[in-house]
Amino acid sequence: MYQEIKINITLPEQTVNLIEQMSDKGNISRFVEDAVKYYIEHAGKTRLYEQLKQGAVKRAERDLKLSQEWNSLDFQA
């Protein structure tokens, strides 16, 4: 079980109005909780994808050289 902690946040009035319209029966806390969880999950996946992409680009030259070396060994055998 988890403990709920009350926090105060400041948002533009237009944002609060949108949250009130979108939240079920005015349950703003639940809406914000779901939105934060969704954002964290999505941002985490996006960040991981970018890290994998950057790693692949960083290692591409090395991997190409290795591939070419292995291909030349295949032709020699």
Protein Blocks (a to p, Z undefined) as FASTA:
>chain_A
ZZdddddddddfklmmmmmmmpgghiaklmmmmmmmmmmmmmmmmmmmmmmmmmmmmmmm
mmmmmmmmmmmmmmmZZ
